[in-house]
Amino acid sequence: MLELSALRYTPAGVPAVEFKLRHESRQDEAGSPRAVEAEIGAIAFDRQARLLAGTKLNTGLKLEGFLAAKSRRSKKLVLHVTNIEFVEGETQDAPAA
Protein backbone atom coordinates (compact mmCIF):
# COMPACT_ATOMS: atom_id res chain seq x y z
CA MET A 1 0.00 0.00 0.00
CA LEU A 2 1.54 3.27 -1.15
CA GLU A 3 -1.02 5.77 0.13
CA LEU A 4 -3.86 5.58 2.62
CA SER A 5 -6.53 8.20 3.22
CA ALA A 6 -8.20 8.82 6.57
CA LEU A 7 -11.20 6.68 7.47
CA ARG A 8 -14.40 8.45 6.46
CA TYR A 9 -18.08 7.58 6.47
CA THR A 10 -20.50 7.51 3.55
CA PRO A 11 -23.79 9.45 3.83
CA ALA A 12 -25.36 6.11 4.88
CA GLY A 13 -22.85 5.84 7.76
CA VAL A 14 -20.69 3.07 6.25
CA PRO A 15 -16.94 3.33 6.99
CA ALA A 16 -14.81 3.81 3.85
CA VAL A 17 -11.11 4.23 3.12
CA GLU A 18 -9.39 4.97 -0.18
CA PHE A 19 -5.82 3.88 -0.88
CA LYS A 20 -3.27 3.26 -3.62
CA LEU A 21 -1.61 -0.09 -4.25
CA ARG A 22 1.56 -1.14 -6.00
CA HIS A 23 1.54 -4.57 -7.64
CA GLU A 24 4.74 -6.39 -8.61
CA SER A 25 4.89 -9.94 -9.98
CA ARG A 26 6.28 -12.18 -12.70
CA GLN A 27 3.78 -13.58 -15.19
CA ASP A 28 3.98 -15.83 -18.22
CA GLU A 29 2.94 -14.20 -21.47
CA ALA A 30 3.21 -15.95 -24.83
CA GLY A 31 5.53 -18.53 -23.27
CA SER A 32 7.97 -16.00 -21.82
CA PRO A 33 8.29 -14.57 -18.31
CA ARG A 34 7.37 -10.93 -17.90
CA ALA A 35 7.91 -8.56 -14.98
CA VAL A 36 4.65 -6.78 -14.17
CA GLU A 37 4.48 -3.55 -12.18
CA ALA A 38 1.41 -1.38 -11.75
CA GLU A 39 -0.24 1.11 -9.41
CA ILE A 40 -4.00 1.21 -8.91
CA GLY A 41 -6.43 3.10 -6.75
CA ALA A 42 -8.60 1.08 -4.39
CA ILE A 43 -11.42 1.52 -1.91
CA ALA A 44 -12.69 -0.59 0.96
CA PHE A 45 -15.91 -0.34 2.94
CA ASP A 46 -17.20 -1.49 6.31
CA ARG A 47 -15.06 -4.19 8.01
CA GLN A 48 -12.29 -4.05 5.40
CA ALA A 49 -12.09 -0.25 5.72
CA ARG A 50 -11.69 -0.50 9.50
CA LEU A 51 -8.96 -3.16 9.07
CA LEU A 52 -7.01 -1.03 6.60
CA ALA A 53 -7.40 2.23 8.54
CA GLY A 54 -4.85 1.08 11.11
CA THR A 55 -2.44 -0.53 8.65
CA LYS A 56 1.05 0.87 8.08
CA LEU A 57 2.11 1.88 4.58
CA ASN A 58 4.13 -0.72 2.62
CA THR A 59 2.48 -3.63 4.44
CA GLY A 60 2.18 -6.77 2.31
CA LEU A 61 -1.43 -7.49 1.39
CA LYS A 62 -3.29 -10.08 -0.65
CA LEU A 63 -6.60 -8.57 -1.78
CA GLU A 64 -9.73 -9.83 -3.49
CA GLY A 65 -12.40 -7.68 -5.03
CA PHE A 66 -13.73 -6.30 -8.26
CA LEU A 67 -12.92 -3.48 -10.66
CA ALA A 68 -15.43 -0.69 -11.21
CA ALA A 69 -15.47 2.86 -12.52
CA LYS A 70 -14.49 5.42 -9.88
CA SER A 71 -17.75 7.33 -10.37
CA ARG A 72 -20.47 8.02 -12.90
CA ARG A 73 -18.34 10.86 -14.30
CA SER A 74 -14.97 9.08 -14.18
CA LYS A 75 -14.37 5.79 -15.96
CA LYS A 76 -10.98 5.38 -14.23
CA LEU A 77 -10.83 1.88 -12.72
CA VAL A 78 -10.72 1.38 -8.96
CA LEU A 79 -10.36 -1.90 -7.09
CA HIS A 80 -13.25 -2.42 -4.65
CA VAL A 81 -11.77 -4.66 -1.95
CA THR A 82 -14.01 -7.39 -0.57
CA ASN A 83 -11.42 -9.52 1.25
CA ILE A 84 -8.04 -8.73 2.85
CA GLU A 85 -5.24 -11.05 3.86
CA PHE A 86 -2.20 -9.61 5.59
CA VAL A 87 0.94 -11.32 4.28
CA GLU A 88 3.21 -11.91 7.27
CA GLY A 89 6.78 -10.77 6.78
CA GLU A 90 5.95 -9.08 3.46
CA THR A 91 6.82 -5.41 3.22
CA GLN A 92 7.54 -3.32 0.18
CA ASP A 93 10.38 -0.85 0.15
CA ALA A 94 9.15 2.70 -0.08
CA PRO A 95 9.76 4.21 -3.53
CA ALA A 96 12.76 6.50 -3.83
CA ALA A 97 11.87 10.19 -3.69
C-alpha positions as CSV (number, residue, x, y, z in Angstrom):
1,M,0.0,0.0,0.0
2,L,1.5,3.3,-1.2
3,E,-1.0,5.8,0.1
4,L,-3.9,5.6,2.6
5,S,-6.5,8.2,3.2
6,A,-8.2,8.8,6.6
7,L,-11.2,6.7,7.5
8,R,-14.4,8.4,6.5
9,Y,-18.1,7.6,6.5
10,T,-20.5,7.5,3.5
11,P,-23.8,9.5,3.8
12,A,-25.4,6.1,4.9
13,G,-22.8,5.8,7.8
14,V,-20.7,3.1,6.2
15,P,-16.9,3.3,7.0
16,A,-14.8,3.8,3.8
17,V,-11.1,4.2,3.1
18,E,-9.4,5.0,-0.2
19,F,-5.8,3.9,-0.9
20,K,-3.3,3.3,-3.6
21,L,-1.6,-0.1,-4.3
22,R,1.6,-1.1,-6.0
23,H,1.5,-4.6,-7.6
24,E,4.7,-6.4,-8.6
25,S,4.9,-9.9,-10.0
26,R,6.3,-12.2,-12.7
27,Q,3.8,-13.6,-15.2
28,D,4.0,-15.8,-18.2
29,E,2.9,-14.2,-21.5
30,A,3.2,-16.0,-24.8
31,G,5.5,-18.5,-23.3
32,S,8.0,-16.0,-21.8
33,P,8.3,-14.6,-18.3
34,R,7.4,-10.9,-17.9
35,A,7.9,-8.6,-15.0
36,V,4.6,-6.8,-14.2
37,E,4.5,-3.5,-12.2
38,A,1.4,-1.4,-11.8
39,E,-0.2,1.1,-9.4
40,I,-4.0,1.2,-8.9
41,G,-6.4,3.1,-6.8
42,A,-8.6,1.1,-4.4
43,I,-11.4,1.5,-1.9
44,A,-12.7,-0.6,1.0
45,F,-15.9,-0.3,2.9
46,D,-17.2,-1.5,6.3
47,R,-15.1,-4.2,8.0
48,Q,-12.3,-4.1,5.4
49,A,-12.1,-0.2,5.7
50,R,-11.7,-0.5,9.5
51,L,-9.0,-3.2,9.1
52,L,-7.0,-1.0,6.6
53,A,-7.4,2.2,8.5
54,G,-4.9,1.1,11.1
55,T,-2.4,-0.5,8.6
56,K,1.1,0.9,8.1
57,L,2.1,1.9,4.6
58,N,4.1,-0.7,2.6
59,T,2.5,-3.6,4.4
60,G,2.2,-6.8,2.3
61,L,-1.4,-7.5,1.4
62,K,-3.3,-10.1,-0.7
63,L,-6.6,-8.6,-1.8
64,E,-9.7,-9.8,-3.5
65,G,-12.4,-7.7,-5.0
66,F,-13.7,-6.3,-8.3
67,L,-12.9,-3.5,-10.7
68,A,-15.4,-0.7,-11.2
69,A,-15.5,2.9,-12.5
70,K,-14.5,5.4,-9.9
71,S,-17.7,7.3,-10.4
72,R,-20.5,8.0,-12.9
73,R,-18.3,10.9,-14.3
74,S,-15.0,9.1,-14.2
75,K,-14.4,5.8,-16.0
76,K,-11.0,5.4,-14.2
77,L,-10.8,1.9,-12.7
78,V,-10.7,1.4,-9.0
79,L,-10.4,-1.9,-7.1
80,H,-13.2,-2.4,-4.6
81,V,-11.8,-4.7,-1.9
82,T,-14.0,-7.4,-0.6
83,N,-11.4,-9.5,1.3
84,I,-8.0,-8.7,2.9
85,E,-5.2,-11.1,3.9
86,F,-2.2,-9.6,5.6
87,V,0.9,-11.3,4.3
88,E,3.2,-11.9,7.3
89,G,6.8,-10.8,6.8
90,E,6.0,-9.1,3.5
91,T,6.8,-5.4,3.2
92,Q,7.5,-3.3,0.2
93,D,10.4,-0.8,0.2
94,A,9.2,2.7,-0.1
95,P,9.8,4.2,-3.5
96,A,12.8,6.5,-3.8
97,A,11.9,10.2,-3.7
